[in-house]
Amino acid sequence: MSTDEVRHLIQALCSGKLTLDEVAARFRSRTWPETAVRDPQNYLELAKAAQRDPEPDVPGSFDEVTAAYDRGELTREQYRTLAHAVADAINREAGRNGAG
């Protein structure tokens, strides 16, 4: 799976080459990389976390969808539909791994 896949799918949606339903279906069928940072376990870790710069976007992750929405490339409806598709994929994967 290419790390450029999400960007290309969003570009195809914006240009009209793919419909929202087609992009959502592809989002549902792919595996999404984890982007969550471990929660601080004590006050020292919390203080250090507050001083760090935000983590960079993870290529091929939902970060790219959020960034496209923030840039105005996706409408609220498109963002919501794609977010649900990603959640479906993550939940499916968690079920396979016994975490669901």
C-alpha positions in Angstrom: 0.0 0.0 0.0 1.3 3.4 -1.0 1.6 6.2 1.5 0.3 8.5 -1.3 -2.9 6.5 -1.7 -5.0 8.7 0.6 -3.8 11.9 -1.1 -4.5 10.5 -4.5 -8.0 9.3 -3.5 -8.8 12.8 -2.1 -7.4 14.4 -5.3 -9.6 12.1 -7.4 -12.6 13.0 -5.3 -12.0 16.7 -5.7 -11.4 16.5 -9.4 -14.6 14.4 -9.9 -12.7 11.3 -11.2 -14.1 9.3 -8.2 -17.4 9.7 -6.4 -17.6 10.1 -2.6 -19.1 6.6 -2.4 -16.2 5.2 -4.4 -13.6 6.9 -2.1 -15.5 5.8 1.0 -15.5 2.2 -0.2 -11.8 2.3 -0.8 -11.3 3.8 2.7 -13.3 1.0 4.2 -11.2 -1.7 2.5 -7.8 -0.4 3.5 -5.7 -0.8 6.6 -5.1 2.5 8.4 -1.8 3.2 10.2 -2.0 4.0 13.9 -1.3 7.7 14.7 -2.2 8.0 18.4 0.6 9.0 20.7 0.8 7.2 24.0 -1.0 9.0 26.8 1.3 10.5 29.5 1.6 8.2 32.5 2.6 10.8 35.1 2.9 14.5 35.7 6.5 14.6 34.4 5.5 13.0 31.1 2.5 15.3 30.9 4.7 18.4 31.3 7.2 17.2 28.7 4.3 16.4 26.3 3.0 20.0 26.7 6.3 21.4 25.6 6.8 19.3 22.5 5.8 20.3 19.0 2.8 18.5 17.6 3.6 15.2 16.0 3.9 15.5 12.1 1.1 14.0 10.0 1.5 10.4 9.3 1.5 9.7 5.5 -1.3 7.5 4.4 -3.2 8.0 7.7 -6.4 9.8 8.6 -4.2 12.8 9.3 -4.3 13.5 5.6 -8.1 13.5 5.5 -8.2 16.0 8.3 -5.6 18.2 6.7 -7.6 18.2 3.4 -10.7 19.2 5.3 -8.7 22.0 7.1 -7.5 23.3 3.8 -11.1 23.4 2.5 -10.6 20.6 0.0 -13.4 18.5 1.5 -16.9 19.6 2.6 -18.2 18.8 6.0 -20.4 16.0 4.4 -17.4 14.5 2.6 -15.3 14.6 5.7 -18.0 13.0 7.8 -18.6 10.3 5.2 -14.9 9.5 5.0 -14.4 9.6 8.7 -17.2 7.0 9.1 -15.5 4.8 6.4 -12.2 5.0 8.2 -13.9 4.1 11.5 -15.5 1.1 9.9 -12.1 0.0 8.6 -10.4 0.4 12.0 -13.2 -1.4 13.8 -13.0 -4.2 11.3 -9.3 -4.5 11.8 -9.7 -4.4 15.6 -12.2 -7.2 15.3 -9.8 -9.3 13.4 -7.1 -8.7 16.0 -9.5 -9.6 18.9 -9.5 -6.1 20.2 -13.2 -5.5 19.5 
